[in-house]
Amino acid sequence: MATDSLLARKYVDGIYIPLGLLVFGTAIVKREWTVYALVLGVVLGAVKFVNSKPKKVLKPDVFQEFELKEKTIISHNVAIYRFSLPHPNAILGLPIGQHISIGANLPQPDGTSKDIVRSYTPISGDHQPGYIDLLIKSYPTGNISRHMASLAVGQTIRVRGPKGAFVYTPNMVRHFGMVAGGTGITPMLQVVKAIIRGRKAGDRTEVDLIFANVTEQDILLREDLDQLAREDKGFRVHYVLDKPPAGWTGGVGYVTAEMVQKWLPAAADDVKILLCGPPPMISGLKKTTESLGFKKARPVSKLEDQVFAF
């Protein structure tokens, strides 16, 4: 998370101006107390400055409970869940590219209960203190996703982290080629947003994203993706549908080698392919990228891999 300038408006309004008024007022009323007023103002200002800094709350080995603050329905089985962090200045402290674990003790068909843990990538970031947003699609057989869909505002979830082998750093590669399927868009969006936020600081990374879905209605966060593509010439998104509507001009069917060749960067030392989606899609794309000259993907990806699967 970028460090705030000491001349940021919140410091001017919340620290410098009150300090100046305290010292100036004391000098008018009782000049000999001006030094004491200055010392008191500096101490109080320092305390406020420290308290205003973002505080990381994630713990890798300890589950913490966060309360559901808001639930935005996207479709019959997709919603964005906003959870409050412990205080307004709190941030997860989640490195770009990593994810969190959500755990719950859930009843099982045999009448017992079991601790279930699943991984999710927030669509919000540490530049947005006080809350986290999770985009989750509920599946009939999904333990945690069904549990999330059943939550009411005011109820809590258990969260720990960060976890994951991928951590984004600015300009780590010249060009990312991304392929996402369904809710696999969330880690991609996290990386894309970080790259675009970093443009002013010199991030020059190019990104091409293939986003595959069954129908046009299944395309999650399409407005956000299209807006990012309009605003940033270094980011391009290419949609693929298995069941396209009449007049569809994007890709059709599964993501093929021809689509990867057409839309994603060619294999090179400064290029990395990122994959996230259903296991059959990932398995097929690992073979596809290898056939196109990329280094063979490992069963479990590591940060240095040319083809990385979340």
KEMARLO-293774 format. One record per residue: x, y, z of N, C-alpha, C in turn. Coordinates in pm, whole numbers, plus 50000, padded with zeros to 5 digits. Layout:
N
XYZXYZXYZ/...
//
This chain:
310
500854988150000500005000050000500885012350000/500615021949914501425033949903501345042150030/502465048350068502515056650186501885070150157/501005075050247500375088050229501415099050241/501275109650161502125121350173501835128250306/502885133850366502715141150492501905153850471/501695157650345500875169350314499465165350270/499115152650293497775148050257496725155950333/495535157250271494475165450329494085160950470/494095147750494493675142950625494635147350735/495915149050701496875153750801496755168850819/496525176050709496365190550718495145193950803/493995187550772492755190650845492745184950986/493335173251003493205166451132494325168951230/495485173751182496635175551271497195189751264/497595194151143498325206751132497455218851169/496235219351115495365230751144494985231351292/494535220151354494255220651498495465224651581/496645219651544497875223351617498125238251606/497985243551484498205257851465497215266251543/495945262051545494925269551620495195269151769/495645257451820495955256251962497085265752002/498155265551925499315274051956498965288751940/498275292151831497925306151805496965311451912/495965303251947495005307552049495665309652184/496565300352219497275301652348498145314152349/498795317252237499655329052229498855341852250/497615342052205496775353952222496305355352366/495875343852425495295344252560496375345352667/497415336952655498465337052757499785333052691/500545343152649501725340752568502735331652636/502895332752768503925324852836503615309752833/502395306052799502055291852791502205286352649/502675294352556502755290252415503615277852394/504765277552466505675266052450504985253252495/504255254052610503565242152660502465237652564/501785247652505500735244352408501335237452286/502515242152245503185236152130503565221752159/504145219352277504535205752315503315196552322/502235201552387501025193652397500455190552259/500445200552171499925198652037500725188551958/502055189051971502905179451900502645165251948/502515163552081502255150252138500915144852089/499865153152099498545148852054498525146151904/499235154451828499305152451683500015139451648/501095136251723501825123851698500945111751726/500175112451837499275101351871498235099451761/497655110551714496645109751609497245104551478/498485108651449499155104151328499355088951331/499835083851445500065069451457498745061751445/497715066951512496415060151510495745060451375/496125070151290495495071451158496125062451053/497285056451085497965047950988497225034550975/497155029050854496485016050835497135005050918/496314996250973496814985451056496424972050994/497424963550970497184950450910496574941051013/495534933650973494834925251068494984910251040/495384906350920495464892050888496514884850973/496174872651014497094863951086497104850451015/498284845650974498344833450892497894820850964/498004820451098497714808151171496504809251262/495834820651260494714822851351493504827651273/492364820851289491124825451229490574837251310/490114847651239489464859051302488064860651242/487154865851321485784867451274485524881551223/484974882451102484604895151042483104895051014/482454906151040480994907051030480534911350891/479494904550842478904908250713478184921550726/478644931250648478094944750655477074947250545/477304941150429476454943950312476524932250215/475424929550148475364918650050474704923849923/475444923749813474944928849686474704917149592/473444914649558473104903449471473434906949326/474234898549261474604900549121473704892149030/473434879849070472534871048995471944860949094/471234850949042470574841349132471564833449217/472824832449173473794824749252475134831849271/475174844849247476404852649264476094865149345/476974868249439476814880449519478174885849559/478204898849590479384905049649479104907149797/479964901549881479804902150025480824911950082/480354922050153481254931750216481314929150366/482504926250415482724923550556483504934750621/483074938750740483754949350815485024943950878/486084951850874487304948850949487174955151088/488054951651182487864955751322487724970651347/488354979051263488234993551280488405000351144/488005013051133487975019851003489325020650932/490435020651007491755021550945492385007950921/491654997350950492204983850935492264979750788/493324972350752493454966250619493814951650640/493544943450541493914929350554495434927750561/496154935650480497594933250468497864921650375/497044920750270497124909550175497984913450055/499134906950035499954909949918499184907249788/499434915349686498744913749558499084900149498/498044892449467498234879149410497994867949509/497904871349638497634861049738496164860949775/495764851149856494364849649889494194846550037/492934845650080492614842850219491904829450230/491894823850350491134811750378489884815450458/488764809750419487514811450494487124797850550/486864797450679486544784850744485184785250812/484544773650821483264772550890483064758050933/482414756151046482054742851092480644739951039/480544730550947479284728450874478744714450894/477404713150900476794699950914477004691550788/477174678450809477404669150700476184659950682/476064653450566474904644750538474694633650641/475794629150705475674618250801475294623050941/475004636050954474604641451083475714647051167/476954645151125478094650751197478364664851145/479344671351203479794684451153481284683851125/481734692651038483134692150994483634706250965/484884708751001485504721650968485904721550821/485334730850745485614732150601486344745350577/487384744950495488164756950464488304758050312/488044769950259488204772550117488944785850098/489584787249982490364799249952489604808649861/489704821749890489054831949807489984843949794/489864850749681490624863049658489684874949665/489914884449755489044896349760489134904349631/488054911349598488094920449483488374934749530/488464936649661488904949449717490384948249750/490994959249796492424958949825492774967149948/494064967149979494524974250098494454989450082/494164994149962493945008549942492535012649983/491735002750028490365005150072490205000250216/490645008150314490625003550453489215002150510/489094993750612487844992550685486954981050645/487194974850528486324964050482487024955650376/486434943950348486874935850235485634931750155/485774930750023484714926249935485084912749874/484164903249881484364890149821483274887449718/483684883649598482744879549493482664864349497/481474859049528481354844549545480154839249469/480394828349395479334821449326478954809149407/477674807749436477204796549518476884784549430/477484773049465477244760649392476424751149478/475564742949418474734733449494475554724149583/476754720549537477604711449615478724718749687/478704732049684479784739849746479514742649893/480304736749982480074738450126480154752950170/481304759450144481494773150190480654782850109/480554780849979479794790349896478304790149934/477754778349965476354777750010476194784050148/477214782050233477184788250366477184803450353/478004808650264478074823150243476724828350194/476094821150103474814825550048473734826050155/473884818050260472884817550366473084828350472/474214835250469474514845150572473584857250563/473214862250679472454874750689473384885650740/473064898050706473864909450755473934908750908/475154910450961475364909551104476004896551147/475904886151063476574873551093478044874451052/478844864851099480294865751079480844853851002/482044855850947482824844950888484174844650957/484864833250944486194831751001487214832650888/488234841250908489214844050803490634843150858/491524837250779492954837850811493734839050680/495014842250690495854843950572496994853550602/497734857750503497584854350360498164840550328/497804835650209498354823150159498474823950008/499294815049953499474814949808500914817549769/501304811849654502704812549609502994824749521/501944831449474502164842649381502054855949455/503064864349438503044877949492503474887449380/502604896849347502924906249238503814917649286/504824920649207505644932549227505684940149095/505674953449099505634961448976506754957848879/506384956548752507314953848643508074940748660/507464930948728508114917948744508244910848610/507344914148516507454909348378507054920848286/507384919248159506984929348060505504928148025/505014915548021503674913147969503074900948038/501874902548092501104891348145500074886848042/499974873848022498854868047952498014860748056/496744863948066495884858048168494734850548102/494374839148162493164832048120492374828848246/491134833748252490264831348367488964824848323/488434816348408487134810348383486234812648502/485054818548480484104820848588484664829348701/484534824448825485014832048940486534832348949/487204825348857488664826348848489124840248808/488174849048781488524862848746489064870648865/488764866248989489084874649105490594877049126/491474866949120492894870249135493434878449018/492874876248899493304884148782492954898848801/491734901348848491294915048869492144921848975/492504914449078493364919949183494694924749126/495314916549040496594920048980496434931648882/495404930948798495174941548698494984955048766/494164955548870493934968148940495214973549001/496044964749056497314969049117498234975049011/498274968848894499114973948785498654987848743/497344989448725496815002448680497005013148787/496805009548914497055019249021498525023549024/499405014648980500835017548986501385024848865/500545028348768501035035148647501815047948680/501245056048772501895068848804503265066848867/503455055248932504735052348997505695045048903/505255042848777506155037148679505915022748639/504765017048677504465003248636504065003348488/504834996248406504624996148261504094982648211/503694973848302503294960348266502094960248171/502204952648063501094950747970500304938348013/498994938747991498144927348030497124924447921/497044911747881495954906947797495254895847872/493934897047885493134887447961492094880847872/492084867547871490994859847811490074855547924/488804859247914487834856048018486754847047960/486754834348003485854824347945484664821648037/483464820947977482244818048050481304809947962/480214804948021479254797047944478354806247862/477674815747928476784825047858477204839447885/476644848647810476964862747829476544867547967/475454862048020474974865848154475934861248264/476774851548232477724846248331478974854748346/479164864748261480384872848266480344881748391/481144878348489481174885648615482014898348602/481554909148664482294921748672482644927348534/481774924748436482084929048299482204944248289/481314951448357481384966148351482704971148407/483154965248516484434969248576485594966448481/485584954748422486664950948330486684959948207/485504962548150485434971048031485884985348063/485524990248180485945003748218487455004548236/488034994348300489494994148316490184993948180/489634986148085490224985347950490104998647876/488985005747899488825018947834489805029147892/490035028248021490855038248089492345035748076/492735023348049494165019948046494515012547917/495345018747835495685012847705496575000547718/497134998347838497984986647859497234974347903/495894975247914495084963847954494004961147850/493924948347806492934944347707492234931647755/490924930947735490154919247776489464913147656/489494899947647488934892547534487964882047591/486704882847552485684873847607485464861647517/485264850147584484984837547514483754831347579/482764827247496481544821147547481334807347486/480904798047570480584784647522479234784547449/478314792847499476984793847437476674808447408/477224813747300477074828047271475694831447216/475274843847235474014848347176474204851447028/473114853646959473194857446818473934870646805/474814871446706475544883846683476794885446768/477134875546848478324876246934479584877046849/480474886446881481694888446801482954883846872/482814879046997483984874347070484294859847038/485134853647121485494839747101484334830447133/484374818647072483284808847090483894795247124/483274788547222483724775147261484714775447375/485594765447381486654765147482487804774047437/488664777747532489854785647498490844776547425/491144779947302491984771547217493384777347202/494264769347145495624773947117495604785947023/494664785746928494554796846833494194809846906/493294809047004492934820947082494114826047163/494864816747223496034820647302497064827447212/497274821947093498214828046998497754841746952/496444843146932495894855646879495904866846982/495564863747106495304874247204496374875747313/497134865147341498114865947450499524867347394/500464872247476501844874047428502504860647399/503434860847304504194848747271505194845747382/505634833447388506574829247491507864837447484/508304842347599509544850047611509934850247757/511194853447784511684853447922510994863848009/510484874547948509844885148026508324884748012/507794872847986506344870747975505934859848073/504784861848137504254851748228502774849648198/502354837048201500954833448183500344830048319/499194836148350498474833348473497164826548439/496834815648512495634807848487494814806448615/493504807648603492634804948717491234801448666/490734789948707489424785548662489184771048697/488184764648638487884750648665489074741648632/489304731248712490454722348690490594716848548/489514712548482489694707548344490234718348250/489784730748267490274741648184491764744048209/492154744148336493554746548370494444735448316/493994723048330494774711748280494994712848128/493934716348057494054717747912494954729347872/494864740347944495674752147910497154750147943/497454742148043498864738948070499484731747950/498734722447892499224715347774499304724747653/498294733447642498274742847529499464752247533/499734758147650500854767547659502194760647632/502324748247677503564740847650503734738747500/502634735747431502724733647286503074746347211/502844757947275503144770847212504514776447252/505314768347318506684772447348506944777247489/505914777247573506124781047713506694769147789/507404772147898507974761447979506854753348043/507094740448057506074731548111505654735748251/504344736648272503824740748402503924729248502/504244732648626504314722448730502914718848780/502774707348846501484703948908501054714249012/502014719149090501774729949187502704741449151/502114752749116502894763849062503754770849168/504884776149123505754784449205505904798049138/506264808049218506304821849170507144823449044/508254816149037509174817948923508704811148796/507624803448801507154796148683506664805648573/506934801748449506464809748335504964808448316/504424796748351502974794648349502554791648493/501774800848551501394799648692499884797848702/499474787348772498044784748796497734787648942/496754796248965496344799249102495634787249164/
//
